[in-house]
Amino acid sequence: MILPGDTVLVGVSGGKDSYVLLKILAEVHNPSKIIGLMIDENIHGYSRADVFDFLKKTCHDLGVDCINTSIKKELGYGVDDFMLMQIKKYSSIKVSACTFCGIARRRILNAYARTFNVNKVATGHNLDDEVQTYLINILRGDLMRLIQLHPLSMTHSKLLVKRIKPIRAIYEYETSFMAYIENFKFQETECPYILQRPTLRARIRELIKDIEKFYPGIQIKLLKYVDEILEPLVKSTNTKPIELPLCSKCGEPTSPGRIICKFCELVNEVLNI
Ligand SMILES: Nc1ncnc2c1ncn2[C@@H]1O[C@H](COP(=O)(O)OP(=O)(O)OP(=O)(O)O)[C@@H](O)[C@H]1O
């Protein structure tokens, strides 16, 4: 996933997974080629600023540069702003905070990766996260998305920096254990929007957790199995690269067939543009 000459931007949230990722990366790769980026989501009562000082010190000890920014500063609207605008317009929630937040964070990570001229963006998605995402997309029958999730898949735009998930085969309990023995100070408050998390993911998480109790190792087997089935498809897709269209509003790459990207669509809808 990472070659000796690579420069990597790591998304660090203040949570255990991205901490474990940063720690391992700084040990196996040249720390001067790693940058940590923490994005504040602008959620009242859930400020990343509280953990940034601790994270900065952690990065300093690892020899890694660390920077921070916020969704509002980069894109004009934070998560709370988006949710308030939505409630004002529809008197209900049509798009979850997690959807807006995920799209915004990915966009910012990619923009910073371009600015700093790095060639990989790494996130701390663990095995449990990855198995849930695979299963969600299998249940939705979304083959294109499954192909994109595979570690060998290519990006389809000059403006997109390759995303990698180096700890995707590591169980969540293992990252928790490592963070614990390393005495890592977790962000203690939970995101107030947690209850709006997509129910399909929450249901799958509970189901798999339950099965794993009786059949230990089931998640790693599933990940390897799906990776293996997808590999020939990924390789054949890589030989026919497509160039994604650009959003007519913001100029960022968007999915085939779209005129404006998902981010602009979400914001424009609630703003009545
Ligand atoms: N605010 C953020 N700033 C930068 N990167 C982030 C942020 N939130 C999440 N990420 C990146 O996306 C990954 C997955 O995020 P998710 O929200 O699923 O958190 P998680 O599974 O609890 O991981 P973590 O323990 O690192 O918070 C994180 O490991 C991190 O690399």
The ligand as a Gaussian input file, in Angstrom:
#p B3LYP/6-31G(d) Opt

LIG

0 1
 N      -12.345000      14.909000      12.104000
 C      -11.514000      14.181000      11.380000
 N      -10.364000      14.712000      10.905000
 C       -9.513000      13.983000      10.158000
 N       -9.723000      12.684000       9.844000
 C      -10.842000      12.096000      10.300000
 C      -11.799000      12.802000      11.092000
 N      -12.807000      11.955000      11.404000
 C      -12.504000      10.777000      10.836000
 N      -11.332000      10.838000      10.173000
 C      -10.638000       9.752000       9.442000
 O      -11.588000       8.774000       9.007000
 C      -11.352000       7.526000       9.695000
 C      -12.674000       6.827000      10.002000
 O      -13.484000       7.704000      10.714000
 P      -14.648000       7.231000      11.673000
 O      -15.540000       8.373000      11.862000
 O      -15.177000       5.938000      11.192000
 O      -13.877000       7.088000      13.034000
 P      -13.459000       5.861000      13.911000
 O      -13.740000       4.534000      13.270000
 O      -13.977000       6.117000      15.263000
 O      -11.870000       6.101000      13.863000
 P      -11.065000       6.926000      14.909000
 O      -10.953000       5.998000      16.098000
 O       -9.754000       7.224000      14.269000
 O      -11.887000       8.157000      15.187000
 C      -10.552000       7.915000      10.932000
 O       -9.793000       6.832000      11.428000
 C       -9.687000       9.034000      10.399000
 O       -8.580000       8.545000       9.653000

